[in-house]
Amino acid sequence: HKESSMTSRVSAMRHSYSKKRGYERIVVDFSSKKLPKIYGHFSSNEKKLSLDFFKTSLNKDVGSFGISNFVKAFKFYPLSKEFLSMEILFKESVKAEIFYLNSPARLVIDIKV
């Protein structure tokens, strides 16, 4: 597998809640057309989703998230110029469905109890 030299940046983070569908959707927007390499760990017991984004930096404007039904807090940890960690802390034990879209790159997380 050839390692990609592409770099990306987290440009925005947004969310919406659908009472009818019973879930909250979190979308992480990236500056690139394709999603960067990601490692993730979901712990329902710890009420936490940890994500590591490779060859990715953080846009300084990302940070305001607003009020969420399921998310207590989210934190970014820029560990180096090209490695970004993120934690999403939940208010309660939840289930998550995660998928991605390209052009532009987006990571989509659907959360429900």
C-alpha positions in Angstrom: 0.0 0.0 0.0 1.6 3.3 -1.1 1.6 6.0 1.5 -0.2 9.2 0.4 1.7 12.4 0.5 -1.6 14.4 0.5 -2.2 16.6 3.6 -5.5 17.8 4.8 -6.9 20.2 7.4 -10.0 20.0 9.6 -11.9 23.0 8.3 -15.2 22.8 10.2 -17.3 20.7 12.5 -21.1 20.8 12.6 -24.0 18.8 13.9 -27.8 18.5 13.6 -30.4 16.5 15.4 -33.3 14.7 13.8 -36.0 13.8 16.4 -38.0 11.9 13.7 -35.0 9.7 12.9 -33.8 9.6 16.5 -30.1 10.4 15.9 -27.7 13.3 15.9 -25.3 13.7 13.0 -21.9 15.1 13.5 -20.0 16.1 10.3 -16.2 16.8 10.3 -15.3 18.8 7.1 -11.8 18.5 5.6 -10.0 20.8 3.1 -9.0 17.8 0.9 -11.0 16.0 -1.7 -10.3 12.6 -0.1 -10.4 11.7 3.6 -7.1 11.4 5.3 -6.0 8.2 6.9 -7.9 7.8 10.2 -7.5 5.5 13.2 -10.5 5.4 15.6 -11.6 3.8 18.9 -15.1 3.9 20.2 -15.8 3.1 23.8 -19.4 3.0 24.8 -18.4 2.3 28.5 -16.1 5.3 28.6 -18.7 7.3 26.6 -15.9 8.5 24.2 -14.9 8.3 20.6 -11.2 8.9 19.9 -10.0 9.7 16.4 -6.5 10.1 15.0 -6.1 12.0 11.7 -2.8 11.4 9.9 -1.2 14.1 7.8 -3.9 16.5 9.1 -3.8 19.9 10.8 -6.5 22.0 12.5 -8.0 25.2 11.1 -7.9 27.8 13.9 -11.5 28.7 13.5 -12.8 25.2 14.4 -14.0 25.2 18.0 -17.6 26.4 18.3 -20.0 23.5 18.4 -23.2 24.7 20.1 -25.6 22.7 22.2 -25.8 19.0 21.5 -28.3 16.3 22.6 -25.6 13.6 23.0 -22.1 15.4 23.0 -20.8 16.7 26.2 -17.6 18.1 24.7 -15.1 17.6 21.9 -11.4 18.2 22.1 -8.6 18.5 19.5 -5.0 17.7 20.3 -2.6 18.8 17.6 0.3 16.4 18.4 2.5 17.6 15.5 2.2 19.6 12.3 0.8 16.6 10.5 -0.9 14.5 13.2 -4.2 15.5 14.9 -6.1 13.7 17.6 -9.7 14.3 18.6 -11.9 13.1 21.4 -15.7 13.3 21.4 -17.1 12.9 24.9 -20.7 11.8 25.2 -23.3 12.6 27.9 -24.5 9.0 28.0 -23.7 5.6 26.5 -24.5 5.8 22.8 -24.2 3.9 19.6 -22.4 5.3 16.5 -22.5 4.7 12.8 -19.6 6.2 11.0 -19.0 6.7 7.3 -17.3 9.1 5.0 -17.9 11.1 1.8 -15.4 12.5 -0.7 -15.2 15.6 -2.9 -14.9 17.4 -0.5 -13.9 15.0 2.3 -16.3 14.6 5.2 -16.4 12.2 8.1 -20.0 11.6 9.2 -20.9 10.2 12.7 -24.5 9.3 13.4 -25.2 9.0 17.2 -28.2 7.4 18.9 -29.0 5.8 22.2 
